[in-house]
Amino acid sequence: MLVVKIGGASGVNINSIIADIANQTESGEKLIIVHGGSERATELGEQLGHPPRFVTSASGHISRYTDKRTLEIFLMATGLLNRRLVGQLQRLGINAFGLSGLDGRLFLAERKSTIRIVENGKRKILRDDYTGRIENVNIEAVRALQDTGHMPVVAPIAISDTGEALNVDGDRAAAHLAGTIKADKLVILSNVSGLLSDLTDPNSYIPNISAHDIDDAINNIARGRMKRKLIAAREALDAGVKQVIVANGKIEQPITKALKGEGTLING
């Protein structure tokens, strides 16, 4: 069992990833796909006159502030990308089935209605935020799809216990899903080669990290979005996933190459 997270940032080569998913299925691998949508949401927000606002938490994590209009834009963006991925997979003969964490209450999350941020050196509290922290994964629908020969393609939208749609981090959603379904590996495809020791050198990725060293990497090496990817990796390993690979999604055969060791391998 393999869970593949397709990053939503610019530069990720969707066509190459789709072709490589087909290669994996031909070799007998059972896959679940989780995708982001950040770049498309940013483009769509700018087109609709509601550009994104990115904020930094007190711990240094960067995230998208999701007010109600931003949530609607994110729903549109991830929905469009989900349909595109499903269509491309179907054209290659893969019986893909698109869904989000709303469907079947796949991702049940607690809404973070207020978030604490640091802006211009000052601590602030933002209210009316529609992001969530996943608390439970109801895996029955995914298992049913697999049992009937479908490949689940999942958008990172969750539902609260009161029925609200919530934006959740795609990497951490993939980690929760991989842990719940007892996947052997989680591959996180990004627009960088892995965890870089030098941000100016794309070839400076660190090839291996042990679970014991991941907190040090989060605090002292990772920058920007990579922090969240490593947090997701830690959560996946804690949930029983055997290996997480953070790898380059811009190249040909990105999944195949990640499984052969190209990228940052994080072992439990």
N, C-alpha and C positions, 0 to 999 in steps of 0.2 A: 504494500500500500504506500503510495507516494502522494503527498499534497504539494502542489506547486502554486506559489503566490506570484502573480504577475504584477509587477510594480506599475503604478499609475503615473510615474514621472516622465518627463520628456526624454526622448532618445531610445526608449525601450522598443525593440523590434518585434512587434506583434506577429508579423508574418513568419519570421523565423521561429518564434516560440510555438506558434500553431503547428508548423511543419514538424517541429521536434516532438510535440505532443503526439502527433500521428506516429512518429517513429517509435516512441515509447509503448504505445498501445499495440503496435505490430509485434513488439518483442514480448508481449504478455503482461506488461506493467498495468496495474489498476491505479488510475489517477483521479484525484479531485482537484479542480482548479478554483482558486480564489483570486480575484483581481481587484485592483484599486480603481482610481478614476480621478486622481488629483489634477492632472494636467487638463483633462477634458472639462472638469468642473471649473477650473480657473479660466479657460477660454470662454466657456459658456457664460460665466458670471460677468466677464468683461463685455461680452456681446449684449448682455441683458441690462447693462448699467449697474451691476452689483458686483464689483470686483472683490476678490477674497481679502480677508484680513488674517494675517498670520501672527500668532502671539507666542511668547516664550514664557514657560512656567518658571517658578522659582528654582526648580531643579535643572533648568536649562533645556527642557524639551520644547521643540517647536511644533505647533499644531494649528490647524485651521479653526478660527472662531466660527462656530456654526449657529448663527441666528436662524430664525424661521425661514427667511427667504434663501439663505445659503443652503439650508437643508433641502428645500425644494429644488434648487439648482443641482445639488449633489445627487438627489434622487434621479433627476433627468439625465445627468452625465453618466452615472453608473448604469442606468437602464440602457442607454444607448450603447455603451461599451459591452455590456452583457449580451445584447442582441447581436452585436458585431461578432463577438467571439463565438457564440453559438452557431451563427450562420457560417462562419469560416470552417468550424469543425465539422458541421454537417456536410459541407461541400467536399470534405475529405473522407466522408463515409463514417465519421464518428458520431454516434447517436447522443449528442450533447443535450443537456437539459438545463436551462438557465433558471436561477432563482436567487433570491436575496435572503438575508437573515430574518426578514419579516415573514417569509413563507413558512408555515408550520411552526412559527416561533423558533426557528432554527437558532438564532442568536438572541437570547434574552439578556437584556442589559439594564443596569441602573443608570438613570439619567443624572449627569453632572450639571445641575441647573445653575451653579455658580462655579467659576474657575478663577484661581488666583494667578495673576501674571505679573511680570516685571516689564515696564515700558518706560524708556528714557530714565532708567535708574530708579524708578518709583514702583512700589508694589500697588497693584490695583485689583479690584474684584469685578469680574464681568458677569452679568446676569443674563437670563433668557438664552442660555446656551443649550443646544440640542445635540450634544455629544454624550456618549455612554461608555460604560465599563462593562464588558461582557461578564455575566455571572454564571450563565448556564448555556450549554449547547444541547439542543434536542435533536439527536442524531437520527431519529427514526426515518424521517423523510429522505435523508441522504442514503441511508442503507437501503430503503425501498427502491430508490432510483437505481442504485448499483445492482440490486438483485434482479431488476428487470432489464439490465443491459445498457443503462444510460450512464453518461459521464456528467456528474454535477459540475456546474459552472456557477460560482457563488459570488454575489456582490456584497460588499461589507456594509450592509445596513442592518441594524438590529431593531428590536422592539422592546419597549419597556413593559412593566407589569400592568400599566394602565393603557397600553395599546398605542403609545406614541412611537413614531419612527425616529431612530437615532443614528447619527453618524458615528461609526466606530473605526478605530485604526485597523487598516487592512492586514498588516503584518501580524498583529496580535489576534485578529479574528482567525487568520490561517493557523496560528499556533494553537489556539483553543480548539479549533476543529480537528487539527492533526492529533492533538493529545486525546481528545474524546473518542475519536475513531480508531485510536491505537495504530497510527501510521508508523511505518519504519523510519521514513525520512520526510523532512520538510525542506523544500528548495525555495528560497526567496530570491527572485530575479529582480535586479535593480538596474540603475543606469551607471553603476560603478562596478569595479571588478571584485569587490568584497570590502572587508574592513581595511582601509588604507592607513599605513603608517605615515604617509606623506600625501596630503590632499592634492598636491600639484603633480603627483606622479601616479597615473592610473595603474602602473605595473607594480606598485609598492604594496599590494594586498598581502595581508598576513595569512599564510596558508592554513594554519591550525590554531585553534584555541580550545583549551579544556574547559569543562563546566566550572572548574575551580577558579579559573582566571577570568571568567566572563564579567564579573562585577568590576574588576580592575579595568578591563577593556572599555566598559560602559563609562566609567568615571574619568579615565585618563587618556583614552585613545580616540574613541568614537566622537564624531561631530555631527550636529544637525540630525537629520532623519536616521542616520545610522544608529544613534542611541536607541531609538524605538525598535529597530530591527534586532538589535542584540537583546533588548528586553523581551521581545517576542521569542527569540531563540531560547532564552533562559526559561520562559514559561512553557515552551514546548518540551524541553528536556525534563523539566520538573513534572510534566504530565505523562512522561513515559516514552516520548519520541526518542529514537536512538541517536539520530544525527540531524543537525540542521546545517544547510549549506547556503551561504549568502554569496550570490554569483552574478556575473555579468549577463544582463538580458538584452544587450545590444548586438551580440555576435551571432553567427550562424551556429546552429545546434547547441543552444545555451544549456538545455537540461542535460543532454548527453555529456557535454564537457564538464558541467558541474558535478555530475555523478562520477566522473573520472578524476575529480580532484581539482578542477580549476575554479578557484574561489576560496572563500574562508570557510573551512570545515570546523564545526563546533560539535564535539562529541560529549556525550553524557558519561 
